């Protein structure tokens, strides 16, 4: 099979660049007029796209660890997603300047009035928070570069040893990811409510991360097939499997969501129920049903028929719904502690989200163009090309 290359549209890249520059300008104005609102939008955008980059690493690792031959033909998409992590690290450094605006535990007065926060001061303090941010990204970038590097090296010599090495790299990534992202989700999101406790919070955020990352893979595969580069490479059978996995993770996400809600409701402990009491009050209560519909009911029910899973149009639309659903899920997790009066969404919040999103898409497209769009010298590519679901 000859090499297939992808070249992003200059007009598209130019539009993304202009949108990014406008977003940066509005972000600067937002810091002057309403710093807390602006930083909350930045945090939402940062956690969203960092999760997409990590989901790329998860997808690659699962393909190697499970010897999933069907996914070889589309592996370059999650590889490109994982390749965005160095740029997300830059956004993480920027986020450090917003700590005083976002996290109540960063103020000495909070610890003075809350014994619970005071007891967590060994973990929740600004210097250690910054160190952990650097460590998280250092580990993620190091392991994902090993995964991507071996895959690219195989393009040159076709040696099976690269697949064997990536089996070990995949195991290393999954082990380090499980620990580091669990801690990162607690640092970045859960610590917005420093007095709240949940023992499965990290698992819930991981479920959302994987679902949104899978949605990006679904959307990109359909678009690349429709545009031509992957036409004849990705078949309806590949889409069928992507749809099945999407259904599975939609069910997994709602299961973990229900487990957390049910256990907190059943035990009825004040230090735990505060999380849901806040989100069940006022206009916030409207968002929870929408969250369940977008993240569970739509992907699970729409993709249940085999005919729907084999339709590029359906896969594309469901993927877009899942991406919107994950944004809403993060919004519900992040905004209530910062805006208890009710949900609001303005220019100051939107600008950093758009800017970070444009950065992610730009880097993703450029990463796709760096190497052949299909790993033609992977020894298992032929099985992927002739795969039947």
N, C-alpha and C positions, 0 to 999 in steps of 0.2 A: 504494500500500500504506500503510495506517495505521500509526502508530508503535506499537511494542511495548515495554512497560516491564516491568522486573523489580523486585520488592520482596522482599528477603530476610526470612525469618521472624524475628520478634522473639524467639521462643523459642530459635531457633538462635543468633542473635547473643548472647543472654543466656548461653547455655551456653558459647559460645566465650569470652566475657568472664570467666566464673567459672573456666573451665579455665586461662585465661591468668594470672589472679590467683594461683591455687593454684600454678602453675608458677613464677611469680616468687618466691613465698615459699619454695618448695622449693629453687629456685636459690640464694637467699641462704643457706639452711642448708648447701647443698652447698659453697659457697665456704668456709665455716667448717670443715666436716668433711673434705672431700676436694676441694681446689681444682682439682687437675689433672684428675681425672675429670670434674668439673662443667664445666670449660672445654672439655674435649674434646667433650662433648655439645653445648655451645653452638656450637663451631666446625662440627660436623657439621650442626646445624640451620641455621646461618647460611649455609654454603656451599650447602646444598640449596635453600633458598627463594630465595636471591639468584639462583641458577641458573635457577629457575623464572621469576623476573621478567625476567631477560635473555632467556630462551627466548621469552617473549612478544614482545620486541622483534625477535628473529630471525624469528619466524613472520610478524609484520606486514611486515617488510622483504622477506622472500622473496616474499610475496604480491604486493607492489607491483613488485618487480624482475622477476618472471617473468610479470607480467600475468595472474595466476591468478584468473580470474573466479569460479571455483567457491567460493573461500574468502571472498568478500565477505560472505555471509550470516552467517558465524561469526566475523568479524573482531573483534567486540567482546570476545570471550573473551580472546584474546591481548593486546588493548589493556588490559583490566583487569589482566592479569598484569603487564604492564610498568608499570602505575600503582602497583604495590606497592613499586617500587624506593626511593622516598624513605624509607619505613619500614625497609627493609632497611639503608639507610645509617645509620639510628640504631642498629641492631643492630651494624653494623660499628664504630661508635664505641665501643660497649660492649666489643666483642671486643678492642680495643686494651689494655684493662686486664688481659687474660689473657695477653698476650705472654710475660711471665716464666714462666708455668706451662706454656706450650705449646711454645715455641721455644727449643731449646738454644743456638742461635746468639746469643740475646740476653744470654747470660752470658759474661763476659770469660774465664772459665776454659776454655770450649769452644774459643775461638780460640787460647788459649795451648797447648792440647794437640793441635790439629788444624791443620796448615798449610793444608789445603784450605779450611776455614772462615775462616781468617785472610785468605786471598786474596779471599774473597767479602765481606769486611767493608764494602767500599764500597757494596754493595747491601744486604746483610743487616745492617742496623743499625736500632735502634728509631725514631729520628726520621724517617729516610727511609721506613721502612715505614709510618708514620702518614701522612706526606705523600702517599704513593702511594695509600693507602686513600681519602683524601679526593678525590684526582684521579680515580680510577676512577669513583667514584659521581657526581662532578660531571659527567663526560662522559656517563655512561649516562643520568642523569636529564635532562640538557639535551637530548640527541638524542631520547629517547623522548617527552619532552613536546612536542617539535616534531611528531613523528609523530602523536601522539594529538590534539594541538591542531588540526592541519589536518583530521583526520578529523571531529572534532566541529564545526568551522567549516562543513564541507560539509553537516552536518545543517541548518544555518540557511539557506544560500543555494543549495545544490545545484550550485555552480560546479565545473566540471571542473578549474579551475586548482589546486584543493587536491590532486587526484590527481597532477597534474604536479609540484607541490612535494614531495609525499610520495615520489615516485620519487627525487628528489634526497636527501631526508632518509633514505630507506631505504639508499641507497648510502653515505651518510655514516655511518649506524649500523653497517653491516656492516664498513666499513673500520676504524672506531674500536674496534668490539667485538673484531675479530680480534686487534688489538694489545693492548688493555687487559685483556681476559679472559685471554689467554695469560699475561700478566705476573701477573695476580691469582691465577691457579691455581698458579703457581710460588710466589708469596708465601705464600698461605694454606695450601696443602697440601704441595707438593713440598718446601718449606723445612723441614718437620718432620723431614726427613732431609737436612740441609745438605751432607753429603758425597756424596750420590747424584746421578748424572747421567742424564738422558734427554732426547733432542732432540725427541721427539714426545709428551711428557707433556701439553702443553697441548692438542694435538689430541684426545687420548683424553678429557680432561675436557670439551672442547667437545662431543664425540659423546654423552657421557652427559648433559650439560646439555640438548641438543636433544631427546634421546629422552624425558627426564622431562618437559620442557615440552610436548612433543606429547602425552604421556599425560594431562596436566592438561586440555588442549584436548579430547581424546577423552572423558574422564570428564565434564567440564562440559557438553559438547554433548549427550551422551546424557541427562544428568540434566535439563537445561533443556528438552529435547524431551519427555521423559517427564512432566515437571511441568506442561507446557502452554505456556510462553512461546514456545518455538521449534517447537512442533508445527505442521506444515504449512509450515514454513520450511526446516528441515533435513530432507533426505530420506535414504533409504538410499544414494543415490549419493554424498552428502557423506561419509557414514560409510565407504563403500567407498574413497574417496580417502584419508581419514585412515588407514585400515588399510593401504593401499599404502605411504604415507609411513612409517608405523611399521615396516613390514617392511624398508623400505630403510635406515632409520637403525639398526635392530637389526643388520643386516648390516654397515653401516659401522662401528658400535661394535666388533663382534667382530673385524672386519678390522684396525682400529687396535690393539686389544688384542693380537691375535696378532702383529702387526708388532713391537710393542715387546718382547713376550716373546721372540719368535724371535731378534731381533737381539741382545738382551742375552744370551740363552742361547748363541748362536753365537759371539759375541766372547769371552765368559767373562772379562770384566775385573772385578776385585774391587770397584772403585768403582761398578760398575753392578749386579752380581749380588747385592749385599747386600740390595737391595729385595725380590727374589723369594725369597732364602734365608730371610729373616725370615718371609715370608708362606707359605712351604712347610713351616715347622717347627711341630710340635705340633698343637694344635687349629685353628690358623689354616688349615692345609691343607684342612680340610673346607669352608671357605667359598668357595674359588675355584670348584669345580664348581657350587655353588649360584648363584654370581654369573653364570656363563656360561649356566646354565639359565634364570634369571629374565630376564636382559637380552637374550639372543639366542634360545635354542631355543623358549621359550614364545611370544613375539610372532611370530617368523618362521614357525613351523610351524602355530600355531593360526590365524593370519590368512591362510595360503596359500589356502584355499578361498574363492572369491568369496562363497559363501553365508554364511560366517562373518564376512567383512568387512561385510556388509550387515545384520548382526544387532546391534541396540543392546546386547543383553545381553552378547554376546561382546566387543564393543568396550569396554564398561564394565569387564568383568572383566580383559581383557588390559591395559587402561590402569592398573588398580589393581596388577596384577602388575608392570608396568613401573615404577611409582612405588616399590614395595617393592624391586625390583631395583636401582634407582638408589641408594636408601638403603643397601643392602648394599654396593654398589660404593664409595660414599664411606666407609663404615665400614671397608672393607678398606684404603682408601688412607690414612685418618687414624689409626686406632687402633693398629696394630702398633708404630709407633715410640714410642707413649706407654704401651703396655701389652704389652711383649714376651713376658710369661709366657703369654699366651693370651687369647682373646676373653672379654670380660665385659661385661655390660650391666645396670646397676643404676639405682636411682632418681635418683641424682645426674646421670647422663648423660641419662636420659629426660626429666626435668623441663624443661631448657632447650629440648630438641627439640620437646616438646609446646607449650611457650609460644610459640616462634617460629612453629611451624606454625599455631597458632590465630590468631596475629597476621596471618599471610599470608592465611588463609582469610577472616578478618573484613574485611580491606582489599579483597580480591578481590571479595567479595560487594557491598561498598559501592560499589566502582568500577563494577560491573555495573549498579548502580541509578542511577548518576549521569546516564546518557545512554540514549537509545533502544537497545534490545537488538539491533536491526538497523539498519544505516546506510541508512535508507529513501531518502535523496536521493543516494546514490552512483549515478553514471550506469551502472554495470555490475551493479547489484543484480538486474535482471531476468534477466540471463544466469546469475547464480548460482542464482536461484530455480527456473529451468527447466533446470538443469544435468543432464546424463545422463552417467554414467561409462562 
